[in-house]
């Protein structure tokens, strides 16, 4: 089984996917005229615009639901594993993926809004929906739905529960099995309550957890403000093979930066369009801009904060790729949340280990909520009119069981399985949005034009030559 997992990872995460992520984002940046720079202020304004309705959630709730999936283990344990395998230079490549990924996030989220559907009285959408309606390729849409259900129920949850259980074990000596069971029980209470309960929970938990974590990071950065130039120099030199210590692993730096960057911010993976489609907005571009903004919060704020704390402390290990270490200051420590725990504890003794464990639990919990929502949305796509209650029950039990199993797995194997899930979804979604980009670009042009001329916007897909946008053509003012 381990050989099969390793083989799948090597195929899925070949250089082709790395090139696709970076150059795909560059292409979308050019097509949108670098929307991630031009409309940053507008993104922040649209975040709090709009209200929820009987069919959809508010822009902020959709943002919170999406960012609950973005901000998770990847921001704490993922950054640590990137440094452990790719060195400090991996952080630079995470930034690159985030910058170009913001335009990718705009495109996929806007497509999710344009081609959303009304099912069970609620807005539903995502790659499967826009592949079917926009490209008209049913087998492709069905394949994405199946892969997403499998990934969100079996591959991705294990990474989250494993990282949380490892942190809890170090901080409070809680058996991983009990951590997994507790997480599964609490999540079960939420997911059996439906989509609205998930969105409501995310709306409250996400700001709390993100602000608390970034505040702690800000304190530590403030304590080490004089070291910031040296740390950034280390990151840049390592990213381009200039640093004498890490110059030999530049390939690993790029690969891990892209891999962990994509895992963290999920731009192009096809996850955020599910949440984006659930929003009640008067123009699809609005939610596209909001989701693009979430990339910055995830990687440029939270991931960078984690990286700085780890690098300030000097407490981390970096593999040489041949079974040895280039840096080994935490002997015997796995490349997971422990790096961050020890880093914070180094500067604030007696606080860091427990603080990270608690923060990571909230990060993990909200990410697991997002995974369930995406899996359910694709199950809804498969059953069209009404989800089979037996299939829905099986999905819920499978995801909860995966959480328990993942908490007892090894960190390396959990990440390998998670990478397979991320990679499969990214391949399918990136190809789809490259083929189906025009409606998203037209929506952006239309939004900017209306904003400039009228100040207010209203989306009419027929005027833009966009077909099969049923939720919009049937929408009553």
N, C-alpha and C positions, 0 to 999 in steps of 0.2 A: 504493500500500500504506500509506503514511504517513497519507493521508487516511482510509482505512478504519479504521486503528488509532485515530486521534483520534476518529472518529465513534463507534466502539464504546465508547471510554472515556467519552465525554460522555453516552452513553445509560446505560451500566452504573453509572457513578458520578454519577448525578443526585442532587439533594437528597433524593430518596425513599430511597435506600440509606443516606444519612447519618442521616436521621430514623429509619429502621428499626433501625440499629445502636444509636443512643443510647436511643431510647424502648423498643426491644425489650429492651435490658438493664435499663432502669428497671422495666419490667413484670415481668421475671423476678426482679428484686431484691425487689419487693413480694410476688410469689407465694411466694418462698422465705423471706420475712421477713428479707431481707438476710443471707442465709447467709454472704456474703463478710466480714461483720463478726462475726456471732454465733459462728461455728465456726472462727475462724482457728487457735486452739490445736489443735483436733481435726484440722484439715487437716495441720498439721506432724507430728502424731503418726502419722496414717495413712500418711504418706509412706514411713515405714520399716517399716510393718507388712506381714506376709504374706511368703510364699515363692513362688518359681517352681514350676511343675509341668511334666509332660510336654506339657501343652496350652498353658499360658500362662506369661507372664513375671511377675516380682515387681512389686509396686506401684512400687517405686523404678525398676525397669527401664522400666516403662511411662511413668513420669513423665519419665525421662531421654530416652526415645524421643520423647515429645511435646514436651518443652522443647527438644530438639535441632532441632525444626521451628520452635519459637517464637523461640528465641535464634539470630539469624543476622544477615544483612545489615541487616535492619530496625533492629537495635539500634545499629548504627554508621553505616552509610550512610543508612538510612531516617530516623534522627533528623536527620541533616544536611540531607537534602532537605526535610524538614518545616520546618526553620528557614529554609532558602533560599527557600522559596515562601510559607510562612505566617508567618514571623517567629518570635520567641521564644514568642509566644502559642500557637503550635501545640502546644507541649509540654503546656500545661494541658489541651488537648482530648484529647491522648493519655492523660493521667491519667484523664480522665472516661470515656473508652472502656474503659480498664483496670478502673476501679472497677465500672462496671455490667457490663462484659464478664466479670467473675469469676462472676457469677450465670449468665450465658449459658453459660460454660464448664462450670459444674456441670451444667446441664440437658443439654447435648449429650453430655457425657462419660458421664453416667449412662444416657442412652438408648443410647449405644454399648455399654455393659455389659449392659443389660437384654436387648437384642435381638441380642447377639453370636451367632455360629454356630461350629461346629467343622468346619473344612475342612482336609483333608490332615493331620489329627491335631493341628491348632493352632487356637487361638481367632482368629477374624477378625470384624471388624465395622466399623461406620461409618455415615454417613448413608444410603447406599444400602440397607444392611441394615435400619435401623430405619424407613426410609420404606416398604420392602416389607412388613415384618412388622407394624409398628405402624399404618401408614396403609392398607396393602393396595393401594397404587397402583403397579403394576409399571412402567408407562411412566415415571413420575416417578423411581423408584429407578434405572432403567436410564439415564435422562438424567443423573442426578447422577453415576453411575459413569463414563459417557462423558466428561462435562465434567471430572471429577477426573483421569482418565487423561490427557486432553489438557493440562490445566493443569499437572499435576505433571511431565509429560514434555516439554512444549514451551514453556509460558509462564513458569513460575516459576523453573526452574533457571538461565535466562539472567541474571536479576537477581543471583543469588548469584555465579556465575562471573565476571560482569562486574565487580562490586565488588571481588572478590578480585584479579582481574588488574590493575585500576586501582591498587590499593594496592601490589601487588607491583612494578608498573612504577615507581611513585614511590620505593619504598623500595630496591629492588635492581636496577632497570633491566632487569627480566626481560620479554621480549617477551610480550604478552598471549596469543599463540597457544600458546607453550610452557607458560604458566601453566594455560591451559585443558586442554591435553593431559595435563599432570601430574595435575591434579585428576581428570580423567576416568579415567585409568589406576588411580589409587589407589582411587577409588570403585568401579570395576569389580571390584577384588579383594574388596571388602566385599559388594557386592550379589549377586555370583555365588555367595556363600557362604550365602545364605538369611536368613530373618527373625531367627533366633536370633543369628547373627553380627552383624547390624545392631544388635539390642538390646544385645548384650554390648559392642560398640564404643561405643555411645552412653553406656552406664553408666559407662565410664571416661573418655571424652573430655569429656563435658558438664561434670561438676563441675570438672575441671581448667581448662577454658577459661573458665568463668564466674567462678570464684574468682580466677583470675589477672587477669582484666580488671577486676573490681570492686575488687581490691586496688590496682591501679594508679590507678583512679579515686579510691579513698579517700585515697591519698597526695596526689594533686593537690587534692582537696577540702580536706584538712587544711592544705595550703599556702596555701589561699585561704579559710579558714574565715570570715574577717571580711567577705568579699564575698558570702556566702550570702544574707543578707537582701536585699541590693540585687538580686541575680540573680532571686530569687523574686518580688520586687516587679515587676521587668521582665517576667517571664513572665505574672503575673496582670494587670498593666496592659495588656499587649499582647493578651491573650486577650479582653479586653472593650472593646478600642478606646480605652482611656484614654491610653495612651502616645502622645505627639505624633508620634513617628517612624513607628510601626506602626499607628496608628489607622485608616488608610485601607484596610488589608488584613485586617480582621477576618473577612470571608467566607472568604478564603484560609486564615486561621489555623484556622478551624473545619473546613473541608474537608480540609486537609492533616493536621490532628491526628487526625481520624477515619480518614482513608485510611491514613496511616502507622501509626496505633495498631492498626488492624485487621490491617494487613500484618505488624506486629511480633508482637502477642500472639495473633493468629488466632482470638480468641474469636468464635464464631458462623460462622466460615468453614467449619467442618466437617472440619478436618484432625485435631485432637486426638482426636475419638472413635475414629479408627482405632487409635491407640496405646492409648487407654483400654480398648478392647474386648479387647486382647491380654493384659490383666492377669488373674492368678489371685487373686481376692478372694472373700470369703464374703458380700459385699453390694455391689450396684452403686453405692450412694451413696458408698462409700469412695473409689472411683476418681473419682467426680464431684468430691468434696472436694479430692482431690489435684490434679486438673487445674485447679480454681479457684485453688488456691494458686500454681500455676505462672504464672498471669497476673501476680501481684504480683511474682514474681521477674523476669519478663521486662521489664515496663514500669516498675514503681515502683522497681526497683533498677537494672537494666542500662541501660534507656533514659534514665532520669533521670541516671545517672552520666555517660553520654555527653553529654547536654545541658548539664550543669553545666560539664564540662571545656571544651566549645566556647564557652559564654557567658562563662566566666571569662577565657578568652584574648582574646576580642573579635575572633578571627580567623574571620570567616564573611561570607558575602554574603547579602543578602535582596533578592529581585526586587520591583519595584514593580508588576508585572503588566502593564506597558506597554513592555517591552523595556529598561527602565532598572533602576537599583538604589536601594534605600533605604539599604543598607549595602553597601560594596564594599571590604573590607579584604584580600581575597585575589584580586586582579585576575587574571583568566585561569584561575582554578581552578573546576572543575566542582563541582556540588553533590553530592558523594559522600563516600567515606571520607576524602578528603583533608582535609576540615574537622577531623575527629578526629585525623588524623595530625599536622597542623600544630599543633593545640591541645596535644597531649601533648608534642610536641617543643618547644613554646614554654616549657613549664615544666621539662622534663627534656631539655635539648638533646642531640641525637645518639641519643636512645632512641625517641621517639614514632613516627617514621615507620616504622621497622622493627617495633616492638612491635605497632602496630595491624595492619600487614600480616600478621604471623604469627597474631595473635589472630583476625583476620577470616578467615584461611584455615581455622582450626579451626571457627569459627562456621559458615562456608559449608559445610564438608565434612559436618558433622553434619546440617545442614539438608537437604542434598542426599540424605543417607541416608534422612531422614524422607520426603522427596518420593517417593523410589523405593518405600519401604514402602507409602505410601498408593496409589500407582499400581498396585502389584502386588495389593494387597488388593481394589481395585475391578475389576481384571482377573479375579481369583479369583471375585468376585461374578458377573461376566458369564459365566464358564464353569462355574459351579456345582461340579461334582464334582472336576474336575481341570483346571488351566490348560493350555491348548494350548502345548506347548513352543516352537513357532514364534512364537506371539504373544508369549510371555514374552521370547524372545530379541530380537524386534523392539523391544519396549518398552525393554529394557535398552540396546540400541544407540542407539535414538532419544534417550533421556535423555542418554547419554554424548556423543552428537553435538551435542545442544543446549547442553551445557556448553561445548564447544569453540567453537561458533558464538557463544554469548553472551559469551564472554570477549573477542571481537573487535568486538562491537557497541558502539554509543554508549550511554553511561549513560542518557540521556534515553529512548531507544527501548527499552532493556532494562526500565526501570521502567514504561513504558507497557504493555508486554506483560505484565509481572508483575501490574500492576493489573487488567488484563482477567481474568486467571486468578483472582485473589483475589475480584474482584467477582462473577463468574459463580457461583462456589461459594458465596459469602456469600448471594446472593439465594436460591438454591435451598435452602440449609440453613436459613436464618432462617425462611423460610415453613414448612418442614417441622417445625421444633422448636416454632414457635408453635402449629401444629395438633396436635402430639404431645407436649405438655408434661405432661399429667396423670400418666403413669406415673413420670416423674422426680420430680414433687412428692410423689406417694404414697410413693415409695422413700425420700425424705428424711424424711417424717413417720414412716415405719416404722423407719428407722434410729435416729432420735432417741428414739423411744418405747422400742425394745429396749435402747438404751444406758442409758436412765434406769432401766428396770425390772430388767434382767438384767446389764448390763455387757458382755454378749456379743451378737453379732448373727448372724442367719441369714436369708437371703432366700428367701421362698416367694411367687413371683408369683401363684400360684392364689389364695392368701388375700387378695391385694390386688386381685384382679380383672384382672390383667394377662395377656393372651393372647399366644400365639406366642413366649414367652420360652423357646424350646426348649433352649438350652444349660443353663438353670437347672432346668427341669422334668425333664430327663434326667440331671441331674448326680447322681453317686453320692457319698455322704458318705465 
